[in-house]
């Protein structure tokens, strides 16, 4: 059970680190490369290196795909945040939890109960209520239609692939090897992107850039590793794990935003927090 709260904490800290990178004017493109190399190194050092043979593993194709989509979705999120705004980007990404939940129920025949369905419906409503912020309505079709669709299906596809790999290929011995190799793939791809496309100059000192990238890598590794462990534990159905994880990230992010970054919550946002508590309670008892 401890792995799910740790996953929520790690995933939320990713958003906090991104916020700090922006505040210290650290080049995001460079930081993301350092982030993936840090995450890969952590996994390699923490695991059993004598049994690390990813190219011979059954899950190697899945790791290659997930690693590629990690980098791809990062740039989609960055672009969407700029042209569509934080509201559309955050909301669409979080609502994508519906895809892995449905995938887990259909593909692995997980039980469908009234509490589970009610909890998921309340969770989706709560996410929308907490994340919503008034925004500029002048954005075009790309910003308001195409990008949200890419974000929704892309984020949901990644979570579904992680669940499929964990269920079908990842053994207990591979629990660390799988996320480690996934981050290795992402590090190589992000480095190629950095070299070919370059990045804007940063006002930050080099040790701030390295420190920021390493901090991002540590929490990024934790988010994937603890997610795999939470799914592997079997304590809760994976559909419940995904639901609680996403809504937990939104709740903790809202709390940190209000307390640390002085972000104001509207009445709708606060009402969403109350709905979220009910949703989590329903999912835990599902």
C-alpha positions as CSV (number, residue, x, y, z in Angstrom):
1,X,0.0,0.0,0.0
2,X,3.0,2.3,0.7
3,X,4.0,2.3,-3.0
4,X,0.8,4.2,-4.1
5,X,1.3,7.2,-1.8
6,X,5.0,7.3,-2.8
7,X,3.9,7.3,-6.5
8,X,1.5,10.2,-5.8
9,X,4.2,12.1,-3.9
10,X,6.9,11.5,-6.6
11,X,4.5,12.5,-9.5
12,X,3.5,15.6,-7.7
13,X,7.1,16.6,-7.0
14,X,7.7,16.4,-10.7
15,X,5.3,19.3,-11.1
16,X,6.9,21.2,-8.3
17,X,10.4,20.8,-9.8
18,X,9.1,22.0,-13.2
19,X,7.7,25.0,-11.4
20,X,11.0,25.7,-9.8
21,X,12.9,25.2,-13.0
22,X,10.7,27.9,-14.6
23,X,11.2,30.2,-11.6
24,X,15.0,29.9,-11.8
25,X,14.9,30.3,-15.6
26,X,16.6,26.9,-16.2
27,X,16.6,25.6,-19.8
28,X,13.9,22.9,-19.8
29,X,15.3,21.1,-22.9
30,X,18.7,20.6,-21.2
31,X,17.2,19.7,-17.8
32,X,15.0,17.0,-19.3
33,X,18.1,15.3,-20.8
34,X,19.9,15.3,-17.5
35,X,16.6,14.1,-15.9
36,X,16.4,11.0,-17.9
37,X,20.1,10.1,-17.5
38,X,19.7,10.6,-13.8
39,X,16.7,8.4,-13.6
40,X,18.4,5.7,-15.7
41,X,21.5,5.8,-13.5
42,X,19.5,5.6,-10.3
43,X,17.8,2.5,-11.5
44,X,21.0,0.8,-12.7
45,X,22.8,1.5,-9.4
46,X,19.9,0.4,-7.2
47,X,19.2,-2.8,-9.1
48,X,21.0,-6.2,-9.5
49,X,23.4,-5.3,-12.3
50,X,24.4,-9.0,-12.7
51,X,21.0,-9.8,-14.0
52,X,20.5,-6.6,-16.1
53,X,20.0,-7.8,-19.7
54,X,17.2,-5.7,-21.1
55,X,17.8,-6.6,-24.8
56,X,17.1,-10.3,-23.9
57,X,14.0,-9.5,-21.9
58,X,10.4,-10.1,-23.1
59,X,9.5,-6.5,-22.2
60,X,12.2,-4.8,-24.3
61,X,9.8,-3.7,-27.1
62,X,7.4,-2.3,-24.5
63,X,10.2,-0.4,-22.8
64,X,11.4,1.1,-26.2
65,X,7.8,2.2,-27.0
66,X,7.2,3.7,-23.6
67,X,10.6,5.5,-23.6
68,X,9.8,7.1,-26.9
69,X,6.4,8.2,-25.8
70,X,7.8,9.6,-22.6
71,X,9.9,12.1,-24.6
72,X,7.2,12.7,-27.3
73,X,4.5,13.5,-24.7
74,X,6.9,15.8,-22.8
75,X,7.2,18.0,-25.9
76,X,3.5,17.8,-26.6
77,X,2.8,18.9,-23.0
78,X,5.3,21.8,-23.2
79,X,3.8,23.0,-26.6
80,X,0.2,22.6,-25.3
81,X,1.0,24.6,-22.2
82,X,2.3,27.4,-24.4
83,X,-0.5,27.6,-27.0
84,X,-3.5,26.0,-25.2
85,X,-2.8,27.1,-21.6
86,X,-2.2,25.2,-18.4
87,X,-5.9,24.6,-17.8
88,X,-6.6,22.6,-21.0
89,X,-3.3,20.8,-20.7
90,X,-3.6,19.8,-17.1
91,X,-7.3,18.8,-17.3
92,X,-6.9,16.7,-20.4
93,X,-3.8,14.9,-19.1
94,X,-5.5,14.0,-15.8
95,X,-8.8,13.0,-17.4
96,X,-6.9,10.5,-19.5
97,X,-7.0,8.2,-16.5
98,X,-10.3,6.9,-18.0
99,X,-8.3,5.0,-20.7
100,X,-6.1,2.8,-18.5
101,X,-9.1,2.2,-16.2
102,X,-11.2,0.9,-19.1
103,X,-8.2,-1.0,-20.5
104,X,-7.7,-2.8,-17.2
105,X,-11.3,-3.7,-16.9
106,X,-11.7,-4.9,-20.5
107,X,-8.3,-6.6,-21.1
108,X,-7.8,-8.2,-17.7
109,X,-11.4,-8.7,-16.7
110,X,-11.3,-6.8,-13.5
111,X,-14.5,-6.7,-11.5
112,X,-16.9,-3.9,-12.2
113,X,-18.8,-2.8,-9.1
114,X,-21.1,0.1,-8.2
115,X,-18.6,1.6,-5.9
116,X,-15.8,1.4,-8.5
117,X,-17.9,3.0,-11.2
118,X,-19.2,5.7,-8.8
119,X,-15.7,6.4,-7.6
120,X,-14.4,6.8,-11.1
121,X,-17.2,9.1,-12.2
122,X,-16.7,11.2,-9.0
123,X,-12.9,11.2,-9.6
124,X,-13.3,12.5,-13.1
125,X,-15.7,15.2,-11.9
126,X,-13.4,16.2,-9.1
127,X,-10.3,16.4,-11.3
128,X,-12.2,18.8,-13.7
129,X,-13.4,20.9,-10.8
130,X,-10.0,21.2,-9.1
131,X,-8.0,21.8,-12.2
132,X,-10.3,24.3,-13.9
133,X,-9.2,27.9,-14.1
134,X,-10.7,30.6,-16.3
135,X,-8.7,31.0,-19.5
136,X,-8.3,32.9,-22.8
137,X,-11.1,31.7,-25.2
138,X,-9.3,33.0,-28.3
139,X,-7.3,29.8,-29.0
140,X,-7.8,28.1,-32.3
141,X,-8.8,24.6,-33.4
142,X,-5.3,23.2,-32.8
143,X,-5.1,24.4,-29.2
144,X,-8.7,23.6,-28.2
145,X,-9.3,20.3,-30.2
146,X,-6.3,18.6,-31.7
147,X,-3.8,19.1,-28.8
148,X,-6.3,18.0,-26.1
149,X,-7.1,14.8,-28.2
150,X,-3.3,14.0,-28.5
151,X,-2.8,14.6,-24.8
152,X,-5.8,12.6,-23.8
153,X,-5.0,9.5,-25.9
154,X,-1.2,9.8,-25.5
155,X,-1.2,10.0,-21.7
156,X,-3.8,7.2,-21.4
157,X,-1.9,5.1,-23.9
158,X,1.3,5.3,-21.8
159,X,-0.4,4.3,-18.6
160,X,-2.1,1.4,-20.4
161,X,1.2,0.2,-21.9
162,X,2.8,0.3,-18.4
163,X,0.0,-1.8,-17.0
164,X,0.2,-4.3,-20.0
165,X,3.9,-4.7,-19.6
166,X,3.7,-5.1,-15.8
167,X,0.9,-7.7,-16.2
168,X,2.3,-9.7,-19.1
169,X,6.1,-9.4,-19.0
170,X,7.6,-7.8,-16.0
171,X,8.6,-10.3,-13.3
172,X,9.6,-9.6,-9.7
173,X,13.3,-9.7,-10.8
174,X,12.6,-7.1,-13.5
175,X,10.8,-4.6,-11.2
176,X,13.8,-2.2,-11.3
177,X,15.2,-3.3,-14.7
178,X,12.1,-2.4,-16.6
179,X,11.9,1.3,-15.5
180,X,15.7,1.6,-15.7
181,X,15.8,0.6,-19.4
182,X,12.8,2.7,-20.2
183,X,14.6,5.7,-18.9
184,X,17.7,4.7,-20.7
185,X,15.8,4.8,-24.0
186,X,14.2,8.1,-23.1
187,X,17.6,9.6,-22.2
188,X,19.1,8.7,-25.6
189,X,16.1,10.0,-27.5
190,X,16.0,13.3,-25.5
191,X,19.7,13.7,-26.1
192,X,19.2,13.3,-29.8
193,X,16.4,15.9,-29.7
194,X,18.6,18.3,-27.8
195,X,21.5,17.9,-30.2
196,X,19.4,18.2,-33.4
197,X,17.0,20.9,-32.3
198,X,19.1,22.7,-29.7
199,X,17.6,24.8,-27.0
200,X,17.3,28.4,-25.9
201,X,20.0,29.9,-23.7
202,X,19.5,29.9,-20.0
203,X,20.2,32.6,-17.5
204,X,20.9,30.0,-14.8
205,X,24.4,28.8,-13.8
206,X,25.5,25.4,-15.0
207,X,25.3,23.9,-11.5
208,X,21.7,25.1,-11.2
209,X,20.9,23.4,-14.5
210,X,22.5,20.1,-13.5
211,X,21.0,20.2,-10.0
212,X,17.5,20.9,-11.4
213,X,17.8,18.1,-14.0
214,X,19.0,15.7,-11.4
215,X,16.2,16.6,-9.0
216,X,13.7,16.1,-11.8
217,X,15.3,12.7,-12.6
218,X,15.1,11.5,-9.0
219,X,11.3,12.1,-8.7
220,X,10.7,11.0,-12.3
221,X,12.3,7.7,-11.6
222,X,10.3,7.3,-8.4
223,X,7.0,8.0,-10.1
224,X,7.5,5.2,-12.6
225,X,9.1,2.7,-10.2
226,X,6.5,3.2,-7.5
227,X,3.7,2.9,-10.1
228,X,5.1,-0.5,-11.3
229,X,5.4,-1.6,-7.7
230,X,1.9,-0.5,-6.8
231,X,0.5,-2.4,-9.7
232,X,2.8,-5.4,-8.9
233,X,1.6,-5.6,-5.3
234,X,-1.9,-6.6,-6.2
235,X,-3.3,-4.8,-3.1
236,X,-5.8,-3.0,-5.2
237,X,-7.2,-3.5,-8.7
238,X,-5.1,-1.6,-11.3
239,X,-8.2,0.4,-12.3
240,X,-8.5,1.6,-8.7
241,X,-4.7,2.3,-8.5
242,X,-4.8,4.5,-11.6
243,X,-7.9,6.4,-10.3
244,X,-6.5,7.0,-6.8
245,X,-3.1,7.9,-8.2
246,X,-4.4,10.6,-10.6
247,X,-6.8,12.2,-8.1
248,X,-4.2,12.0,-5.4
249,X,-1.7,14.0,-7.6
250,X,-4.4,16.6,-8.3
251,X,-5.2,16.9,-4.6
252,X,-1.6,17.1,-3.4
253,X,-0.7,19.5,-6.3
254,X,-3.6,21.8,-5.3
255,X,-2.5,21.8,-1.7
256,X,1.1,22.5,-2.5
257,X,0.1,25.2,-5.0
258,X,-2.0,27.0,-2.4
259,X,0.4,26.7,0.5
260,X,3.8,27.1,-1.1
261,X,3.1,29.0,-4.4
262,X,0.1,31.0,-3.0
263,X,-2.2,29.9,-5.8
264,X,-5.8,30.9,-5.1
265,X,-8.6,28.2,-5.2
266,X,-12.0,29.2,-6.3
267,X,-15.2,27.9,-4.7
268,X,-15.4,25.3,-7.6
269,X,-11.9,24.2,-6.9
270,X,-12.6,23.7,-3.2
271,X,-15.8,21.9,-3.9
272,X,-13.8,19.6,-6.2
273,X,-11.5,18.7,-3.3
274,X,-14.5,17.6,-1.2
275,X,-15.8,15.5,-4.2
276,X,-12.3,14.0,-4.5
277,X,-12.3,12.8,-0.9
278,X,-15.6,11.0,-1.5
279,X,-14.2,9.5,-4.7
280,X,-11.1,8.1,-3.0
281,X,-13.2,6.7,-0.2
282,X,-15.4,4.9,-2.8
283,X,-12.5,3.6,-4.7
284,X,-10.7,2.3,-1.6
285,X,-13.8,0.3,-0.6
286,X,-14.5,-0.9,-4.1
